[in-house]
């Protein structure tokens, strides 16, 4: 009887140790999210602190959602200016695939993201918090997402004297930025522009108030590069 009791106790101790060991070896995990729309603007409209400032903002929001171990980049293009070459948004975001906060794959590659099968839409383009961004027809329309890009993800080259990137994301007054419609809806006479998630029209300016006039809260798309 005593031997059976000792064996039973020994087995229980071993099982407990095994469970504890497995727990210690378990990966810490983290959010699988690799794509989101920012839940807010940094506060200065189109002045995002340039690409570097926009990237930092993406990184900080991702970290707040448990995905800070990844390297994040804002989906923004910049124009050739002051001796600096243009930068294309599509070249900044890694190779994919990308998933939203709910684990839904929105694109498998850069080509897929800019093709007809991409799953970028109101129900899938969620914030880092997993929330839907209001769009056309909602009480508050925030569907204009800053990109400075053409549908293929390259910089929207401005006409002479025009602006498509809020001064390469350093202007909070005047200027303009190319935006896309995350919900593929709007009032543009051009149905292709209405359907474009990354290139629909220019804004009326770059200040917070000017962005609001065209249905924008100065939000951005963020992608993890790894």
C-alpha positions in Angstrom: 0.0 0.0 0.0 2.8 2.3 1.0 4.7 1.6 -2.2 1.6 2.3 -4.3 1.1 5.6 -2.6 4.8 6.6 -3.1 4.5 5.7 -6.8 1.3 7.7 -7.1 2.9 10.8 -5.5 6.0 10.4 -7.7 3.9 10.3 -10.8 1.9 13.4 -9.8 5.1 15.3 -9.1 6.6 14.2 -12.5 3.4 15.3 -14.3 3.4 18.6 -12.6 7.0 19.2 -13.5 6.3 18.2 -17.1 3.5 20.7 -17.4 5.5 23.4 -15.8 8.4 22.7 -18.1 6.1 22.8 -21.2 4.8 26.1 -19.9 8.3 27.5 -19.5 9.2 26.4 -23.1 6.0 27.8 -24.7 6.6 30.7 -27.0 5.5 34.1 -25.8 3.4 34.5 -29.0 2.2 37.9 -29.9 -0.3 39.2 -32.4 -0.3 37.7 -35.9 -1.4 41.0 -37.3 0.7 42.4 -40.1 -1.6 45.0 -41.6 -3.9 47.7 -40.1 -5.3 51.2 -40.6 -4.2 53.6 -37.9 -6.9 54.3 -35.4 -5.9 57.9 -35.3 -3.7 60.6 -36.9 -0.6 61.7 -35.0 -2.3 65.1 -34.6 -0.9 67.4 -37.3 -2.9 66.2 -40.4 -0.6 65.7 -43.3 2.5 66.5 -41.3 3.5 63.0 -40.2 7.1 63.9 -39.6 8.0 62.5 -43.1 8.3 58.8 -43.8 10.3 58.3 -40.7 7.7 59.9 -38.4 4.9 57.9 -40.1 6.8 54.7 -39.6 7.4 55.4 -36.0 3.7 56.0 -35.5 2.8 52.7 -37.2 5.4 51.0 -34.9 4.0 52.6 -31.7 0.4 51.6 -32.5 1.5 48.1 -33.4 3.3 47.8 -30.1 0.2 48.9 -28.3 -1.6 46.0 -29.9 1.0 43.4 -29.1 2.7 43.3 -32.5 5.7 45.5 -31.8 8.2 42.8 -32.4 7.6 43.2 -36.1 9.1 46.0 -38.2 6.3 48.3 -39.5 6.2 50.7 -42.4 3.5 53.3 -43.4 2.1 52.7 -46.9 3.1 56.1 -48.2 4.8 57.4 -51.3 6.9 60.5 -51.6 7.7 62.7 -54.6 11.2 63.6 -55.9 12.0 66.8 -54.0 15.0 68.8 -52.9 17.4 66.5 -54.6 15.9 63.4 -53.0 14.5 60.6 -55.2 10.9 59.6 -55.2 9.8 56.7 -53.0 7.0 54.2 -53.9 4.7 52.9 -51.2 4.7 49.4 -52.7 8.5 49.2 -52.2 8.4 49.9 -48.5 6.2 47.2 -47.1 8.0 43.9 -47.5 6.9 40.9 -49.5 3.8 39.7 -47.7 1.6 37.9 -46.9 -0.3 40.3 -44.6 -3.1 39.6 -42.2 -5.4 41.9 -40.3 -6.1 42.0 -36.5 -8.6 39.2 -36.9 -6.2 36.9 -38.8 -7.8 37.4 -42.2 -5.2 37.4 -45.1 -5.7 40.6 -47.1 -3.0 39.9 -49.7 -0.4 37.3 -50.3 2.2 39.4 -52.1 2.8 43.0 -53.4 1.4 41.9 -56.7 -1.7 40.5 -55.1 -2.2 43.6 -53.0 -2.3 45.7 -56.1 -4.4 43.3 -58.1 -8.1 42.6 -58.3 -8.1 39.8 -55.7 -6.8 41.8 -52.7 -9.1 41.7 -49.7 -8.6 45.3 -48.7 -12.1 46.6 -47.8 -14.2 48.1 -45.1 -14.8 44.8 -43.3 -11.1 43.7 -43.5 -9.1 46.9 -43.3 -9.3 47.1 -39.5 -7.4 49.3 -37.1 -4.7 47.9 -34.9 -7.5 47.5 -32.3 -9.5 45.3 -34.6 -12.1 47.9 -35.2 -13.9 48.9 -38.4 -13.1 52.4 -39.8 -16.3 54.3 -40.6 -16.9 55.0 -44.3 -19.1 56.5 -46.9 -22.8 56.5 -45.7 -21.9 56.4 -42.0 -22.6 59.3 -39.7 -18.9 60.2 -39.8 -17.0 59.4 -43.0 -13.3 58.6 -42.5 -12.7 56.5 -45.6 -10.0 58.7 -47.2 -6.7 57.0 -46.3 -3.5 58.9 -46.9 -1.2 57.2 -49.5 0.3 59.7 -52.0 0.1 56.9 -54.5 -1.3 55.7 -57.8 -3.3 52.4 -58.0 -0.1 50.4 -58.7 1.5 51.7 -55.5 3.9 54.1 -57.1 4.0 57.8 -56.2 1.2 59.9 -57.6 3.3 62.3 -59.7 1.9 65.8 -59.3 1.3 68.3 -62.1 3.7 71.3 -62.0 2.9 73.3 -58.9 0.7 70.6 -57.5 1.1 68.4 -54.4 0.1 64.8 -53.8 2.0 64.0 -50.6 1.5 67.0 -48.3 5.0 68.1 -49.0 6.3 64.6 -48.5 4.3 64.3 -45.3 5.7 67.5 -43.7 2.8 70.0 -44.3 -0.1 70.6 -42.0 -1.4 73.6 -44.0 -2.3 74.0 -47.7 -1.0 71.4 -50.1 -2.9 68.2 -50.9 -2.5 64.4 -50.7 -3.7 61.6 -52.8 -6.0 59.3 -50.7 -7.7 56.0 -51.3 -11.1 54.7 -50.3 -10.8 51.8 -47.9 -14.5 51.0 -48.4 -14.4 51.3 -52.2 -17.3 53.8 -52.1 -17.7 57.5 -52.7 -19.2 60.2 -55.0 -16.5 60.4 -57.6 -17.9 60.3 -61.2 -15.1 57.9 -61.9 -16.2 54.4 -60.6 -12.6 53.1 -60.8 -11.4 55.9 -58.5 -14.2 55.2 -56.0 -13.2 51.5 -55.9 -9.5 52.2 -55.4 -8.3 51.5 -51.9 -5.1 53.5 -52.4 -5.7 56.1 -55.1 -9.1 57.9 -55.4 -8.6 61.7 -55.3 -6.7 64.6 -53.7 -7.6 66.3 -50.5 -8.6 69.9 -50.1 -5.5 70.6 -48.0 -3.3 69.0 -45.4 -4.6 70.5 -42.1 -6.8 68.4 -39.8 -9.8 70.5 -40.8 -9.0 70.4 -44.5 -8.7 66.7 -44.5 -12.1 66.3 -42.8 -13.7 68.3 -45.7 -13.1 65.4 -48.0 -13.9 62.5 -45.6 -10.4 62.0 -44.1 -9.2 61.7 -40.5 -5.6 61.6 -41.7 -5.4 57.8 -41.2 -2.7 55.6 -42.9 -2.2 52.0 -43.9 0.5 50.2 -41.9 2.3 47.0 -43.1 4.7 44.7 -41.3 7.8 44.0 -43.4 8.7 40.8 -41.6 
